[in-house]
Amino acid sequence: MRRQILLASAASLLLAASALAQQPQPGSTASPGRTQSGSATPGNAQRLSAAEFVRMVQMSDRHEIASSRLAQNQAQHDQVKQFAAEMVRDHTRTMQELMEVTQRAGLQVSGMMPQGSGSASSSARAGAPGAPTSGSAGGAGMSSTQGAGQGAAATAAHGGMAMEGLDAEHQQMIQRLQGLRGAEFDRMYIQQQVQAHQKAVDLFTAYSQNGDQAELKQWAARTLPALQQHLQRAQQLQRTVQG
């Protein structure tokens, strides 16, 4: 009889311990879809809005064109100059494609050059500044114009500096290149290219997976392989110019 009582007591203690273990601990903020540490699970990753994605792509393309036109004049290594020419060509095309996609999708994004006012590619190739079009800042803070970005690229093509259309971060990147020449320029330019294209690959990957606009998502997915190739080439050139 005494043994049965002891066994019953032990069973009761085990049940009580199990119930306590399942209760939330004091101060715990765990909720469905989040880990105990508070980090979001992949299914709950924050989505980038179409307007913010477009703004970031525009800024990236403007910087690529302006810095690469500068490189065509100030770089020393022939492979760096060739890479810079390809960046001007490819990112000018990306700007044009982005404008066309946003127009087809009916997206109202301030700062986009309206159709019929001259293509981004023709203005960039000609090296003539595009005429800025006024636009109020949108929900994503787009107050700069595509025409201003073309002006930046064109001015840089002549060895000068133009900051129109660039935010403070990208202005500083251009300024760091301004006073450099030869091998020193090559190293800084390619370092910036590696960093910029890594960010672009991450941006396009994220939007192609979690974007909020179907046509933009498809375009991001189509464009991503070219950006990955740019990144690989920049990384290869970085080893070359550092050697």
C-alpha positions in Angstrom: 0.0 0.0 0.0 2.8 2.4 0.9 4.5 1.7 -2.4 1.3 2.5 -4.4 1.0 5.9 -2.6 4.6 6.7 -3.4 4.1 5.8 -7.1 1.0 8.0 -7.3 2.8 10.9 -5.7 5.7 10.6 -8.2 3.2 10.6 -11.1 1.5 13.7 -9.8 4.8 15.6 -9.6 5.8 14.6 -13.2 2.4 15.9 -14.5 2.9 19.2 -12.7 6.4 19.7 -14.0 5.2 19.0 -17.6 2.4 21.5 -17.3 4.9 24.2 -16.0 7.3 23.6 -18.9 4.5 24.2 -21.4 3.5 27.6 -19.9 5.1 30.8 -21.4 8.0 32.0 -19.2 7.7 35.5 -17.7 8.9 38.2 -20.1 8.6 35.9 -23.2 7.3 37.7 -26.3 7.4 34.8 -28.7 4.5 34.8 -31.2 3.6 32.6 -34.2 6.0 33.1 -37.0 8.9 34.4 -34.8 11.7 32.7 -33.0 12.4 33.1 -29.2 15.1 35.6 -30.1 12.6 37.8 -31.9 13.9 37.4 -35.4 11.4 37.0 -38.2 11.1 33.6 -39.9 11.5 33.5 -43.7 7.8 33.4 -44.2 7.4 36.7 -42.4 10.2 38.6 -44.1 9.2 42.2 -44.7 8.2 42.9 -48.3 9.8 45.8 -50.2 7.1 48.0 -51.8 7.2 48.6 -55.6 7.9 52.3 -55.1 10.8 51.7 -52.8 12.3 49.1 -55.2 12.0 51.4 -58.1 13.6 54.3 -56.2 16.6 52.1 -55.1 17.1 50.7 -58.6 17.0 54.2 -60.1 19.6 55.4 -57.6 21.8 52.4 -58.3 21.7 52.9 -62.1 22.4 56.6 -61.8 25.5 55.9 -59.7 26.7 53.1 -62.0 26.4 55.3 -65.1 28.0 58.4 -63.5 30.9 56.5 -61.9 31.5 54.3 -65.0 31.7 57.3 -67.3 34.2 58.8 -64.9 36.1 55.5 -65.1 36.2 55.7 -68.9 38.3 58.8 -68.6 40.3 58.3 -65.4 41.0 54.6 -65.2 44.4 53.2 -66.1 43.8 49.5 -66.7 42.2 48.6 -70.1 40.1 45.9 -68.6 38.7 48.4 -66.1 37.8 50.8 -68.9 36.1 48.0 -70.9 34.1 47.0 -67.8 33.1 50.7 -67.3 31.8 50.9 -70.8 29.8 47.8 -70.4 28.3 49.2 -67.1 27.2 52.4 -68.9 25.6 50.4 -71.6 23.9 47.8 -69.4 22.7 50.1 -66.7 21.4 52.6 -69.3 19.4 49.7 -70.7 18.2 48.8 -67.2 16.9 52.4 -66.6 15.0 52.2 -69.9 13.5 48.8 -69.1 12.5 50.0 -65.7 10.7 53.0 -67.1 8.8 50.7 -69.6 7.8 48.2 -67.0 6.5 50.8 -64.6 4.5 52.4 -67.4 3.0 49.0 -68.5 2.1 48.2 -65.0 0.4 51.6 -64.5 2.6 52.5 -61.6 2.6 56.2 -60.7 6.2 56.7 -59.6 7.5 60.3 -59.4 10.8 60.9 -61.1 10.3 58.6 -64.0 10.8 60.2 -67.4 7.5 60.2 -69.4 7.4 58.3 -72.7 8.1 60.5 -75.7 10.5 62.9 -73.9 13.6 61.1 -75.2 14.9 57.7 -74.2 17.4 57.2 -71.4 19.7 55.2 -73.7 19.9 57.8 -76.4 20.6 60.6 -74.0 23.3 58.7 -72.2 25.0 57.6 -75.4 24.9 61.1 -76.8 26.4 62.5 -73.5 23.9 65.3 -73.4 22.2 66.1 -70.1 18.6 65.2 -70.0 16.2 68.0 -69.1 15.0 67.5 -65.5 11.2 67.1 -65.0 9.7 68.4 -61.9 7.9 65.9 -59.6 6.7 65.9 -56.0 8.2 63.4 -53.6 6.2 60.2 -53.6 5.5 57.8 -50.8 9.0 56.4 -51.1 10.6 59.8 -51.2 11.4 60.0 -54.9 12.0 63.7 -55.5 14.9 63.3 -58.0 14.3 62.9 -61.7 15.6 60.4 -64.3 16.6 63.4 -66.5 18.8 64.6 -63.6 20.4 61.2 -63.5 21.2 61.3 -67.2 22.7 64.8 -66.6 25.0 63.3 -63.9 26.1 60.6 -66.3 26.7 63.0 -69.2 28.7 65.5 -67.1 30.8 62.7 -65.7 31.5 61.6 -69.2 33.5 64.8 -69.7 35.5 64.3 -66.5 33.4 66.7 -64.5 31.2 66.1 -61.5 27.4 66.2 -61.3 25.4 65.3 -58.2 21.9 65.7 -59.5 19.7 62.7 -58.9 22.1 61.1 -56.4 21.5 60.8 -52.6 24.1 61.7 -50.1 25.6 58.2 -49.9 26.1 57.9 -53.7 27.4 61.5 -53.9 30.1 60.6 -51.4 31.1 57.6 -53.5 31.5 59.7 -56.6 33.4 62.3 -54.6 35.9 59.7 -53.5 36.6 58.9 -57.1 36.8 62.5 -58.3 40.4 63.2 -57.3 41.9 59.8 -58.2 43.7 58.8 -61.3 45.4 55.7 -62.7 45.9 52.6 -60.5 44.5 54.3 -57.4 41.3 55.1 -59.3 41.1 51.6 -60.6 41.2 50.1 -57.1 38.6 52.5 -55.6 36.3 52.2 -58.6 36.3 48.4 -58.7 35.9 48.3 -54.9 32.8 50.4 -55.2 31.6 48.2 -58.1 31.8 45.0 -56.0 29.9 46.6 -53.1 27.3 48.2 -55.3 26.6 45.0 -57.3 26.4 42.9 -54.2 23.7 45.3 -52.9 22.0 45.1 -56.3 22.0 41.3 -56.4 20.6 41.2 -52.8 17.9 43.8 -53.8 16.8 42.1 -57.0 16.8 38.7 -55.3 14.6 40.0 -52.5 12.1 41.7 -54.7 11.9 38.8 -57.2 10.9 36.5 -54.3 8.8 38.8 -52.1 7.9 41.8 -54.3 4.4 43.3 -54.2 3.9 43.9 -57.9 3.8 40.9 -60.3 5.4 42.5 -63.4 8.2 44.1 -61.5 8.9 40.8 -59.8 9.2 39.1 -63.2 11.5 41.9 -64.4 13.7 41.6 -61.3 14.0 37.9 -61.8 15.0 38.4 -65.5 17.5 41.1 -64.7 19.1 39.3 -61.8 21.4 36.9 -63.8 23.1 39.9 -65.5 23.7 41.6 -62.2 25.2 38.4 -60.8 27.6 38.3 -63.9 28.5 42.0 -63.2 29.4 41.1 -59.6 31.5 38.1 -60.7 33.4 40.2 -63.2 33.9 43.0 -60.7 35.3 40.5 -58.2 37.7 39.2 -60.8 38.9 42.7 -61.7 39.4 43.5 -58.1 41.9 40.7 -57.8 43.6 41.9 -61.0 43.9 45.6 -59.9 45.0 44.7 -56.4 47.7 42.5 -57.7 
